[in-house]
Amino acid sequence: MKKQIKTFLALLCVFACILSLAVPALAAGYSYQGKQGQTLLLQSPSDITVISEEGYYLNTINTPLNGTQDISLKFTMSSGMNNFSEKTFLSVNLPQITVCDTYGGTVVANPTYVSGSSDGIELVIPANTLTDGSYVLVFGKDIQANKAEKTLGQDIVFQFTVSADAAVPTEPAEPEEPAAVDCPYTDVSPDCAAAVMAMVEKGYLTAESDTLLGAARPVTRGEFLSLLGRCRNINAGKYTASSYQDVENADPAMPYIEWATAKGIVKGYGDGLFGASDLLTREQAACILHAYAVVFEADNQNASTSIGSFADSKQVSSWAKDAVKWAVAAGALTADDANQLNPGAQVSREEMAALVYAAAGVK
């Protein structure tokens, strides 16, 4: 009995240690904030820790800002801003964005408007407006979307410090051109070559010949889940029987479909049907990958961005919008040269490799 008690106490200690480590990580989990139909995300400055959400949102900008330079504030508003109205923003919202000495205290600065669109808004606090010290940036609770009833619902407050010694942000360096990938398949585009070769070299994807991948061939729901499961190195032998009427036990995709179903990554059509041989669309792939990211608690599982700037954003199905926003933010879905996401387009083999590689990686 004493041994059991000691074991129980030891487990409690371990659990307490884990919890103590987890709490700060959760506290730092900054994302969109708002409770009345409108939400806001401060993109820059970006080093933000959430302190409290009770009564009003309280956050801390961890990196000191240099007051001798213009301080740029960039943020997005998630609801009702697809048709951004500069007039509404300037007349209704901008007066509610202030810099104060303390929350509820004296207003010491009013940021000026630089630019705005459905994809983001930029304000600036001019150089030398703020002296060294502590301040709060306040977004008022009545800031609205294009519909007056959609507001933040609570003040959103960011504590920050100003110091002339703070590092001045520099423009990011131009990204280096990625090294060319040695890809023997003549039908694979350069953009997909790295993902394809990573999959082929691991044995997750099989080429049609020494020189052809079959890159343009559309893939099915079953094929997509098969690749996802192989990248996860699942034990396919664990799944011996299909739970769907239209998926036979001998179907090579069956174990992967069962795995994905058990994990909650996919659902069937209902009535015992799955549609393993149905061709997959880009927005369907986004839904699968988003569910995968949530199930396996990927670092980017909460990523999201506006898709209003894409030429065909209204063609995204309502059931897929959140997943497509995630996929764009995660870098899995990209637009074509016409700035279109093509949500209903069929996914090809090379696109499948690129999507899975970007969102799920290769183990």
C-alpha positions in Angstrom: 0.0 0.0 0.0 2.8 2.4 0.9 4.5 1.6 -2.4 1.3 2.5 -4.3 0.9 5.8 -2.4 4.5 6.7 -3.2 4.0 5.9 -6.9 0.8 8.0 -6.9 2.6 10.9 -5.3 5.4 10.7 -7.8 3.0 10.7 -10.7 1.3 13.8 -9.2 4.7 15.6 -9.0 5.4 14.7 -12.6 2.0 16.0 -13.7 2.5 19.2 -11.7 5.9 19.8 -13.4 4.4 19.3 -16.8 1.5 21.7 -16.0 3.9 24.3 -14.7 5.8 24.2 -18.0 2.6 24.2 -20.1 1.0 27.2 -18.5 3.5 29.8 -19.7 3.4 28.3 -23.2 -0.4 28.7 -23.3 -0.2 32.2 -21.9 2.0 33.2 -24.8 -0.5 31.8 -27.3 -1.5 35.1 -29.0 -4.1 34.9 -31.7 -7.2 36.9 -32.9 -9.1 38.6 -30.1 -12.6 39.9 -30.0 -16.0 38.8 -28.6 -18.7 40.6 -30.6 -18.4 39.4 -34.2 -15.2 41.3 -34.9 -11.7 40.1 -34.1 -8.3 41.7 -34.4 -4.7 40.4 -34.7 -1.6 42.6 -34.3 0.9 41.4 -36.8 3.7 43.9 -36.1 5.1 44.2 -33.5 4.8 40.4 -33.3 6.5 39.3 -30.1 3.3 39.3 -28.0 2.3 37.5 -24.8 -1.3 37.2 -23.6 -1.7 38.2 -20.0 -5.5 38.2 -19.5 -8.8 38.1 -21.3 -11.0 39.0 -18.4 -12.9 42.3 -18.7 -10.6 43.4 -21.5 -7.8 41.8 -23.4 -4.4 42.5 -21.9 -1.2 41.7 -23.8 2.4 42.6 -23.6 4.6 43.5 -26.5 7.8 41.9 -25.3 10.4 43.7 -27.5 11.1 47.3 -26.6 10.3 49.8 -29.4 12.6 52.6 -30.6 10.8 55.9 -30.2 13.4 57.8 -32.3 12.1 56.0 -35.3 8.5 55.7 -36.7 6.8 52.9 -34.9 4.8 50.9 -37.4 1.6 49.0 -36.3 0.2 46.4 -38.6 -2.9 44.4 -37.9 -5.7 42.5 -39.5 -9.4 42.5 -38.7 -11.0 39.2 -39.4 -14.8 39.9 -39.8 -16.5 42.1 -42.3 -13.3 43.5 -43.8 -13.4 41.6 -47.1 -14.7 44.8 -48.6 -12.5 47.2 -46.7 -14.0 50.6 -46.3 -11.3 53.3 -45.7 -14.0 55.9 -45.0 -15.6 53.7 -42.2 -12.2 52.9 -40.7 -11.1 56.5 -40.6 -14.3 58.0 -39.2 -15.4 55.2 -36.8 -12.4 53.1 -35.9 -9.3 55.2 -36.0 -10.4 57.6 -33.2 -10.7 54.5 -30.9 -7.1 53.6 -31.4 -4.9 55.4 -28.9 -1.6 55.3 -27.0 -2.0 56.1 -23.3 0.3 56.4 -20.3 -1.7 53.7 -18.5 -4.9 51.8 -19.3 -7.7 54.3 -18.6 -5.2 57.1 -18.2 -4.2 60.0 -20.4 -4.0 59.8 -24.1 -0.5 60.7 -25.2 -0.6 59.8 -28.9 -2.9 59.0 -31.8 -1.5 56.8 -34.4 -1.8 58.0 -38.0 -3.3 56.0 -40.9 -0.9 54.8 -43.6 -2.8 52.2 -45.6 -5.5 49.6 -45.3 -7.2 46.7 -47.2 -8.9 43.5 -46.3 -5.5 41.9 -45.9 -4.2 44.3 -43.3 -4.0 47.9 -42.0 -1.0 49.9 -41.2 -0.7 52.8 -38.7 2.3 54.6 -37.5 3.3 56.5 -34.4 5.7 59.2 -35.8 9.3 59.3 -34.6 10.0 61.2 -31.3 6.3 61.3 -30.4 7.0 59.0 -27.4 9.9 59.4 -25.0 11.5 56.5 -23.1 9.0 54.8 -20.8 6.0 52.5 -20.6 2.8 52.9 -22.5 -0.3 51.0 -23.6 -1.8 50.8 -27.1 -5.6 50.5 -26.8 -8.0 49.3 -29.5 -11.5 50.3 -28.2 -14.2 47.8 -27.7 -16.6 49.5 -30.2 -14.2 49.2 -33.2 -16.5 47.6 -35.8 -16.5 45.8 -39.1 -18.5 47.1 -42.0 -21.6 46.1 -40.1 -22.1 48.2 -37.0 -23.3 45.4 -34.9 -20.0 43.5 -35.3 -17.6 45.0 -32.8 -14.6 43.8 -30.7 -16.8 43.7 -27.7 -13.9 44.3 -25.3 -10.9 46.7 -25.3 -7.7 45.1 -26.6 -4.7 46.5 -24.8 -1.0 46.1 -25.5 1.5 47.1 -22.9 4.9 48.1 -24.4 8.1 50.1 -23.6 9.9 52.7 -25.6 13.7 53.0 -25.5 16.1 54.9 -27.6 18.5 52.0 -27.2 16.0 49.5 -28.7 17.1 47.9 -31.9 15.6 49.5 -35.0 13.8 47.0 -37.2 15.5 46.4 -40.5 14.0 45.4 -43.7 14.2 41.6 -44.2 16.9 40.4 -46.6 15.7 39.2 -49.9 15.3 35.4 -49.7 17.9 33.4 -51.4 16.9 31.4 -54.4 16.4 27.8 -53.4 19.1 25.4 -54.7 18.1 23.5 -57.8 16.8 20.0 -57.0 18.1 17.1 -59.0 14.8 15.7 -60.3 14.9 13.1 -63.1 11.2 13.4 -63.8 10.6 15.6 -66.8 7.0 16.1 -66.0 7.5 17.6 -62.6 7.5 21.4 -62.3 10.4 23.1 -60.5 8.1 24.4 -57.7 7.1 20.8 -56.8 10.5 19.1 -57.4 11.8 19.3 -53.8 8.6 17.8 -52.3 8.4 15.1 -55.0 12.0 14.0 -54.5 11.6 14.0 -50.7 8.6 11.7 -51.1 10.2 9.4 -53.7 13.4 9.0 -51.8 11.6 8.0 -48.7 9.5 5.5 -50.7 6.2 7.3 -50.0 5.6 8.1 -53.6 6.3 5.9 -56.6 7.1 7.2 -60.1 5.6 5.8 -63.2 9.0 5.3 -64.9 12.6 6.5 -64.6 11.7 9.8 -66.2 8.0 10.3 -65.5 6.2 10.7 -62.2 2.7 11.0 -63.7 2.8 14.5 -62.2 -0.4 15.8 -63.8 -2.6 12.8 -63.1 -5.5 13.7 -60.7 -5.5 11.9 -57.4 -8.3 10.3 -55.4 -9.3 10.8 -51.8 -7.8 7.4 -51.0 -4.5 8.2 -52.6 -4.2 11.4 -50.7 -4.8 9.7 -47.4 -2.4 6.9 -48.3 0.4 9.4 -48.9 -0.4 11.3 -45.7 -0.4 8.0 -43.7 2.9 6.9 -45.2 4.5 10.2 -44.3 3.3 9.5 -40.7 4.8 6.0 -40.8 1.6 4.4 -39.5 1.4 0.7 -39.0 -0.9 -0.2 -41.9 -1.1 -3.8 -40.8 -3.1 -2.7 -37.7 -6.1 -1.9 -39.9 -7.5 -5.2 -41.3 -11.2 -4.4 -42.0 -13.0 -1.6 -43.7 -15.8 0.2 -41.9 -17.1 1.6 -45.2 -19.4 -0.2 -47.6 -17.7 1.2 -50.7 -14.1 0.4 -49.6 -13.0 -3.2 -49.9 -10.6 -4.8 -47.5 -8.2 -5.5 -50.4 -8.1 -1.8 -51.4 -4.5 -0.6 -50.8 -5.9 2.7 -49.4 -8.2 0.9 -46.9 -5.7 0.9 -43.9 -5.0 4.6 -44.4 -8.6 5.5 -44.7 -9.4 3.7 -41.5 -6.4 5.3 -39.8 -7.6 8.8 -40.8 -11.1 8.1 -39.8 -10.1 6.8 -36.4 -8.0 9.9 -35.8 -10.9 12.2 -36.8 -9.0 13.6 -39.8 -11.8 12.6 -42.2 -15.4 11.5 -42.2 -17.4 9.5 -44.8 -20.2 10.8 -46.8 -22.7 9.0 -44.5 -24.8 5.9 -45.1 -21.5 3.9 -44.8 -19.9 5.5 -47.9 -16.5 7.1 -48.2 -15.8 7.7 -51.9 -12.2 6.6 -51.9 -12.0 6.7 -55.7 -13.5 10.2 -55.9 -11.1 12.8 -57.3 -9.8 15.3 -54.7 -10.2 19.0 -54.9 -7.9 21.7 -53.5 -10.3 22.9 -50.9 -11.0 19.2 -49.8 -7.3 18.7 -49.5 -7.1 21.9 -47.3 -9.8 20.5 -45.0 -7.9 17.2 -44.6 -4.6 18.8 -43.9 -6.2 21.3 -41.5 -7.8 18.5 -39.5 -4.4 16.7 -39.6 -2.7 19.7 -38.1 -5.2 20.0 -35.3 -5.2 16.3 -34.5 -1.4 16.2 -34.3 -1.2 19.6 -32.6 1.1 21.2 -35.2 2.7 24.5 -34.4 0.7 26.1 -37.1 -2.7 24.6 -36.3 -4.2 28.0 -35.4 -2.8 29.8 -38.4 -5.3 31.8 -40.4 -5.3 34.7 -42.8 -7.7 36.6 -45.0 -8.4 35.3 -48.4 -10.5 38.2 -49.6 -7.7 39.5 -51.9 -7.8 36.4 -54.1 -9.7 36.8 -57.3 -11.8 33.7 -56.7 -12.2 33.9 -52.9 -16.0 33.8 -53.2 -15.7 30.4 -54.9 -14.4 28.8 -51.8 -17.2 26.6 -50.3 -18.6 27.8 -47.0 -17.6 24.5 -45.3 -14.0 24.9 -46.5 -13.3 28.6 -45.7 -11.6 28.1 -42.4 -9.5 25.3 -43.7 -8.5 27.3 -46.8 -7.6 30.3 -44.7 -5.4 28.0 -42.6 -3.8 26.4 -45.7 -2.9 29.8 -47.2 -1.4 31.0 -43.9 0.5 27.7 -43.5 1.9 28.1 -47.0 0.3 24.9 -48.3 -2.2 26.6 -50.7 -0.8 29.3 -53.0 -2.4 31.3 -55.8 -1.7 30.9 -59.5 -0.4 33.7 -61.8 -4.0 35.1 -62.0 -4.2 35.4 -58.2 -6.6 32.5 -58.0 -6.7 29.8 -55.4 -8.8 27.4 -57.6 -10.5 25.8 -54.7 -12.5 23.4 -56.9 -9.7 22.3 -59.1 -8.5 18.7 -58.9 -5.3 17.9 -57.1 -2.6 16.4 -59.3 0.1 14.0 -58.1 2.8 16.6 -57.9 0.4 19.0 -56.1 -0.4 16.3 -53.7 3.3 15.9 -52.9 3.7 19.6 -52.4 0.6 20.0 -50.2 1.5 17.1 -47.9 5.1 18.2 -47.8 4.3 21.8 -46.9 1.6 20.9 -44.3 2.6 17.6 -42.8 6.3 17.2 -43.6 8.2 14.0 -44.2 9.3 11.7 -41.3 
